[in-house]
Amino acid sequence: MSHALLQAWQKTLRRCGEKRAVVQAADGQVVTFNQLDMRASAWLKAHATELSRLKRRAVVLAVPNGIAWWEMFLGLLQVGAVVVPLDAGEPPEAQRRIAENLRAGFWWNGTKLVELAGAKRFRDPAISLIKLTSGSTGQPQPLVFTGEQLLADGRQVTATMQIKPGDLNYALIPLGHSYGLGNLVIPLLAQGVPLVCGTAAFPHAIAVDFALWKPTVFPGVPAMWRALAASDVVLDSLRLGISAGAPLSTEVAGDFAARFGQRLHGFYGSSETGGIAYDRSGLATLTGAVGGAMLGVKLTGWTRERLLVSSAAVVTHGNKRRDGKLGAWIMPDRVKLNVRGSLTLLGRHGNTVKIGGRRVNLEEVTAHLRRLPVVSDVWVGVSEGSEPILGAVVVSSRSVAELRAAMQENTAAWKIPKKCVVVAAFPLTARGKTDVRALHAMVFSS
C-alpha cells in the first residue's frame, strides 16, 4: 500500500467511508466509499489467477462511466498495475491493437482479462497510469504518469476551482480522459468529492439527472453547453459550470449566462500538463479568453507566442525538460499572455499553409468566420495533396452563400474557403471533443 494513489485513497476511506461516493444515474445505484472499496476487492478476487502477473504491467480497459469503472480502476491500483483507460466507444479491435502497441500485459475485452504476449514490465513502482493523446495527428501517443503527478493535478483543480467534498460532480466527460481524471477521478479518490455518472449528454436527460441528484459542479465541453443554452431545461442545483476540451465561443458563453443567470468558467489544459489556466470569474470566457494560471502552475512566455507550463502535474517520463524540481512542457498552441497573467489562445503553432502560392493562416480564417453574426462555431482545414484546397465547416443558421457574401466584405478572396459546409452542430468523439476527422471528411470527401 505504498502507492501514492492508494495512500490517498486509504485516507479518503478513513474520512468518508460511509458517505456517498458514486451515483449511477442510469439505474439509480448509489455506493459509499467503503462499498466501492469492497467492490474493487471483489473484482480482484474474481480475477485471482491473473493477480500475480498484473503488477507493474499495463492493463488496457475501455469501460463506460459508472460503478464498474471504479471497481476495475481501484482494483488494478491495489495490485500495482499500470492503468490505461480508453474511451468506452473504442472498437474492440482498436483496443487490442493499442494494447499490443503499448506492450501491455492485459486487455479487458468486456468480460475477462486477456493476457498478451511480449508484455513490458515497468521498473518504477511510482508509475500508475498511461494517458493516450487524442491521436489527431496519427497514432495515439502514450504519456506515462506517476501517482504523485496525478494527485498534483487533482489538488490544483480542486484548490483553484474551490471544489469541496460537499459538492457533487456531474460526470458526463469520460473518467479516463485527462479532463475526467483531473476534475472527477482524483478529486473523488484523494479529496472525497462524490460524483454522479450522468445518463446521457442530451439537455433533457441532463435536466432529469439534476432534478433527481442535485449535482453542483459540471465539467463539460462546449457542445454540451451549446445544447443546454438553446434548450428550455432547468439546472437549479448547478453552482459551477466548467468548459474545456475545445474553444468555447463567446456567443455560447453569452447565451448560457443569459439563459441560466450564471457564467461558464473556461478551463485550459492538456494531457501532458493537466490543468493550465482557469477563468475564475467567468468574465474571460465572455471575451474569448481562458483566464489565469491554476494554483501551483507557472506560465512563462516562450518564443514565438509559445507557452512553457511548469507544475508538479506535468509529465516527466521520457521528457528531459525541467523547471527546477517541476516538470515543464512547451505547448503547441500559440498564446497571448498579458501583464496580469491572463491567457488568450491564438491557435496552433505553425497553422499556416500555402495555397495557390499564397500563405494562409487557418486561425486567421477561423477568426474571420467567427466574427460573422449568427456563427457559433467554426472549423477550417485544407485538403491533402499537392494542390491543397481551403475548406470550412460552420455552425450557423445562415446559408453558405450568405456566409461567403459576408466574408467578401472584409476578407481577401484567397482567404475565403473554397469548400464550405453549414451544420447545426459539430460531430463529437467519445471524449466529447470535436471530431476533426469527421469534419475533414464532411468537406473534402465529396
Secondary structure, DSSP 4 states (H G I P E B T S, - for coil): --SHHHHHHHHHHHHHTTSEEEEETTTTEEEEHHHHHHHHHHHHHHTGGGHHHHTTBEEEE---SSHHHHHHHHHHHHTT-EEEE--TTS-HHHHHHHHHHTT-SEEE-SSSEEE-TT--B-S-TTEEEEEE---TTSSPPEEEEEHHHHHHHHHHHHHHHT--TTS-EEE-S-TTSHHHIIIIIHHHHHH---EEE-S-SSHHHHHHHHHHH---EEEE-HHHHHHHHTS----TT--EEEE-SSPPPHHHHHHHHHHHSS-EEEEEEETTTEEEEE-SSSHHHHTT--BEEPTT-EEEE-GGG-EEEEETTS--TT---EETTEEEEE-SEEEEE-TT--EEEEEETT-EEEETTEEEEHHHHHHHHHTSTTEEEEEEEE-SSSS--EEEEEEESS-HHHHHHHHHTTS-GGGS-SEEEEESS--B-TTSSB-HHHHHHHHH--
